[in-house]
Amino acid sequence: MNLSETPLLVPSVPTDNVTDLLEQRVAATPDRALFATPEGDTWRDMTALQFRDKVVAVAKGLVAAGVQPGDRIGLMCKTSFEWSLIDFALFYAGAVMVPIYETSSALQIHWIMEDSAARGIITETAEHAERLAEIRAEAPGLQLEWRLDEGAIDQLISSGTEIPSEEIERRRNIANADDIATLIYTSGSTGRPKGCVLTHANFVDLSRNSAAALGEVVNQPGASTLLFVTLAHVFARFISILTVHSGVRVGHQPDTTKLLPSLGSFHPTFLLAVPRVFEKVYNSAEQKAEAGGKGKIFRAAALVAVQHSELTMAGDKVPFMLGLKFKLFDKLVFAKLREAMGGQVKYAVSGSAPLSHYLGHFYHSLGIKILEGYGLTETTAPVTVNLPDKFKIGTVGPALPGHTVRIAEDGEVEVKGIDVFKEYWRNPEATREVFTTDGFFKTGDLGSLDSDGYLTITGRKKEIIVTAGGKNVAPAGLEDPIRSFPLIGQIVAVGDQKPFISALITLDAEMLPTWLKNHNLNADMTLEEATAHPAVVAEIQRAVDHGNKYVSRAESIRKWVILPTEFTEASGHLTPKMSIKRDNILRDYAGEIAKLYGDNPQTETVSTTV
């Protein structure tokens, strides 16, 4: 199958914009808890009506400060209730938010503010303000500034009391479905970030149709989620708007080191995460079991869980002894993991990278369906997603209602539908380059559709490695299985126009001390010391051997090197959503790559490390 289409479930309304989602939620369930904010070890609920009233109050303050309809206003803030409050307040004031990752550098802030012609910016901390100050003189268009840690919300509410409610009602109704709702800049993994113009229809139609398709997840009584993925990313931004539409109770925890305690007190019914989070949860549980002398039991339980899931999903009968083991491990092991995640999680929506089959089946046996989906900033997030009743591990699901997905002759995934962006901001040439003559958006990703219309992503078109022998290799197929090992921080396969595939590997600095301690080694070992330690080298080789099982010999990793450093966003090697910036890494580590091929570049002798 080269084309899959799912018709709309909820028709478009040309006059509706994002504010109508909140107004309709308030009309339907004014007293339903829509948000919850931390209060000690508990959470204080805020109803839909209370939220709308606060949104209007902040919007009045923005109007009083001089914000005009259509003004672009930057927001640099961690994932929090305030983020969503400001988001909707800007919608009600008729303005357009330009989100900025809180980790963005001064130069990145300058580019986004200058390119978007933003008139104002809201920052959260003194550190944010310092970065802004570095480029303030070069941004004369910024006329309005607020600091959240200096009481900006209260100041806006106080200053807007004289603005009549009728003015906010007028402003919130200015935008129609086709008008710009937000301007989100791409992560810049392949060059300077481009501004994606996303319309009100993109968010409204996608929210309504996704809610209809994901009814078991978001439309159930008591549905709740704890957001920890950055709201500056379109994935979490869409979910935050979808939850308002669906009446889901939302909490926020930007500090992932406090995630497990927050999950334990909030008790979400579904989660939004990237695969790395699920890998971390699994690896942490395994290492904790190892430290308690129960590592073998945990791994045996995990294997049983995966086998049990594979059989049940295939519709096969589970052998008596396997079923018995599963019930035993469910009480001894799996119940504790479910409790650690809050005890009520039934679903998780995952995106940005593939989740391994192993972990998909592992969590499925825990009673948690990880609904992998696929989308880009240019598609307002999800184009496809696995659904509770249409669920295949290893795929990113069928097309959501209102979308058509097709595979081009060269394997590129092309999409058309309700969430495809309008254009790149002030960049008609770049816009023309990504659309086909019949209106499909060219995603740049490679994939395939099965006979049921389920999409599988196999890699990025620009990242395909072509070896000297002419073999085309998609690096994701190699990297993803290896990255699931506890010691692996990141892995980057290399080998374009080379005789074989090699890899740059970094260690997970957070997991390293625990792993070392569990193997009776010095837990205070530095990254540089660890890269040369025989036990660490042997474990990395084991991970590479595991990854090589998934590919042919011509595609397998022959040489690799452990770098005594970490790839981070600050170093310029990761995007804010923790995807690798492959071009930057290849450039900055060109010397290390050359060494991998330097001994005898015309041979393909298998080697372990350098």
ROLO-791330 format. One record per residue (C-alpha): y, x, z. Coordinates in steps of 0.1 Angstrom, whole numbers, plus 5000, padded with zeros to 4 digits. Last residue first. Example, Ala and Ser with C-alpha at 12.3 -4.5 7.8 and 13.67 -1.06 7.14 Angstrom:
! residues 2
498951375071
495551235078
***
This chain:
! residues 610
502653985188
500153715194
496853585183
495953735149
494053595120
494253825090
496153655062
497253955043
500354015021
502854055050
501054345066
502654445098
505954275092
504853915090
505253815127
508054085130
510053895104
509853575125
511153765155
514153895135
514953555120
515253415155
518753285152
518453165116
515052995120
516152845153
519452705138
517552555108
514952395130
517352215154
514652095177
514651735189
515751695226
517651375221
520951575226
519851795197
518052125205
518652485194
522352515199
522052725231
523652445251
521152195237
518352405249
515552625235
514252835264
513853205267
511253485268
509953385233
506153355230
504953485196
502553335172
500153435144
497553255124
498752895128
496552665107
497652505074
495352705052
492552665077
492852285075
494552085102
493851895134
491652165150
494552415147
496452235174
493652295200
493452665190
497152685195
496852535230
494052775239
496053065226
498952955249
496552945278
495253295270
498853425268
499653275301
496553435317
497253775301
500853785314
503353895287
505353575283
505153525321
507153835329
509953725305
509953375319
510253515354
507253505379
508153325411
504853125411
502953455414
499453365402
496653165419
496052945388
497552645405
500552855415
501152965379
500952605366
503352485393
505852765386
505652715348
506252335347
510052345349
510352655327
508252505299
507352805279
508752885244
506752925212
507653055177
504952995152
503053135123
501752985090
500253205063
501253405032
504953345035
507153135012
508052915042
505953025071
507252885104
506052645130
508352585159
506952515193
508752395224
508252405262
504552465262
502952525296
501752175302
500052135268
501351835248
503452065226
500252195209
499251845196
502851785183
503452115166
500752125140
501151785125
504851815130
505052125108
504251935075
502552205054
502652225016
500352495003
501752694973
500053024981
503353174993
503452885018
505652575013
506852445047
508052085047
511052055069
513451895044
511051605038
510651545075
507051485087
503951265087
505350925098
502750655098
503750295089
501549995094
501549755064
497949625070
496449835041
498050145055
501650265048
502450635045
505150875056
507651145048
511151135064
514451185046
515350825053
516450725018
518150385023
517150134996
519949964976
518449934941
520150254928
518850444958
520950514988
521250845007
523351044982
525950764977
526850765014
527251145014
529751104985
531550815001
532351015033
535150845052
532650725078
529150725064
528250385052
527150025061
524150115082
520649965077
519849715105
519349405085
517149545059
516149815033
514050115039
512750425021
510150655034
509650965013
506151034999
507251194966
506550874947
508550664972
507050485001
508450135009
509749955039
511349615038
513049475069
514349135082
511549105108
510449445120
508349645096
504849725109
503949985135
504850345143
501250455138
498950665159
497850385182
497850055163
499349735178
500149405163
499849155192
502049355216
504149485187
504249835172
507649905158
509349945124
512949965114
514050055149
517350245157
520650115143
519250215109
521550505101
521050645136
517350655127
514250445131
510550435140
508550275167
505750345191
504850065214
503150235243
500949975258
500450025295
497349895312
496250245324
493650235296
496550205271
498250505288
495250725280
494850585245
498450675235
498051005254
495151105233
496550975200
499551205205
503051045206
505051105175
508851185177
512150995181
510550685195
508750515223
508850155237
506850115269
504949815279
503049685310
505049855337
504649665370
503549925395
506750125396
505650425375
504150595406
502150275412
500650285378
499650655384
498050565417
496050285401
494850515374
493150765398
490850625424
490750255415
490750295377
488550595381
485750375395
486250095370
486150345341
483050515354
481250175355
482450095320
481250435307
477850365324
477550025308
478450125273
481749965260
481049735231
483249805200
486349615191
488049925178
490749895204
488049855231
486150165220
489150395217
490550265250
487350345269
487050685254
490650765263
490250645299
486950835303
488551155291
491451095316
489051035345
487251365337
490551545335
491651395368
488251475385
488351835372
491951885386
491051755420
491652065441
494951935454
496952175432
494952065402
495651695409
499351775410
498951975378
497351675361
499951425374
502751655362
501051695328
500751315324
504251235335
505651525314
503751415282
505051055287
508551185290
508151415259
507151105239
510650965241
511350675265
512250305269
510350135297
508849795304
508249575335
510549775357
509749815395
513249915407
512150095439
509250295426
510850355392
513850495410
511650725431
509950845398
513150905379
515051115405
514451445386
515351235354
518951205366
520450935343
518950645363
520150295351
519049945360
518649645336
517449295342
516549145308
518548835297
517448855261
520848915245
521949145272
518649335269
519049375232
522549525237
521149795261
518149845238
520449915208
522350175228
519150335240
517950405204
521550465191
521950775213
525150775235
523150555259
521150865270
517550785279
517350685316
517250305313
515250115339
513849795325
513249435336
511549115325
511348875354
510548575332
509248695298
511548735269
511749115266
508149235263
506048935253
508848825230
508849135210
509148975176
511648715186
513648975206
513549205176
514948935154
517848845177
518649205186
518449325149
520649045137
523249105164
523249485162
523349545125
525449225121
528149375143
528349675119
527250035122
529350295105
527550625108
529750925115
528351245101
527551545124
527951895108
524652035096
520951955096
520351885133
523851735135
523051465161
524451195139
527751045149
527950685160
530950465150
530650125165
531049755157
532449775122
532949445104
530149265085
529349015113
532948915118
535449075141
538448885153
536648665178
536748915207
540548955202
541348585205
539248535236
540848845251
544248705243
543248365258
542348535290
546048615295
547048975302
548948995335
545949115355
545249405332
546649685353
544349625382
541149595361
542049915342
542850105374
539549985390
537550115360
539550435358
538950535394
539250915392
535550965385
535950745355
538650945339
540950775313
542850905283
545150735257
547150905230
544551115212
546051155177
547551495187
544051645189
544552025185
546452055217
543651875235
540952115223
540252305255
541452005276
538551805263
536052055277
537852055310
537851675311
534151665307
533751905336
536151695357
533851405352
533551075333
535551075302
537250785284
538950875251
541850735231
543250695196
540150815177
540850935142
537050935137
537051285121
539451425147
537651275178
534251375165
535251725154
537151795187
534251675208
531851895189
534252195194
534552125231
530752115235
528751795238
526551755268
527951415277
527051295243
529951125226
530050755218
532750625194
533550275206
535450035183
538149815197
538549435196
539249405233
536049215238
534049485220
535749755241
534849565273
531249535261
530849915258
532949975289
530549775310
527449925293
528650275302
529750175337
526150055344
525050415338
523750665313
526150955315
529650925301
531751055272
533350745256
535650775225
537950495215
538550395179
541250135175
540249835154
542049585175
544749765195
544549945228
547949955244
547250005281
547549635287
544849575261
542549815278
543249655312
542449315298
539149445285
538349565320
538849215334
536849055305
533949285311
534049205348
533948835341
531048885317
529049085343
529648825370
528448555346
525348745336
524548805372
524849135390
522049255413
522349515440
519449765440
517649935469
517150285483
520950325489
522650065467
521850135431
523249895405
521349605390
522149435357
521549095341
520448895371
520248535360
523048315373
524848235341
521548165322
522147985289
525947985286
526148345301
523548455275
525448285247
528648465257
526848795259
525348765225
528648635211
530348955221
528149145196
529648955166
528948615150
530848475120
528248555093
525348405113
522148575102
518848395102
516248445130
512648515120
513648725090
510848815066
508549125070
508049355040
505649635033
505649855002
503450144990
500050005000
***
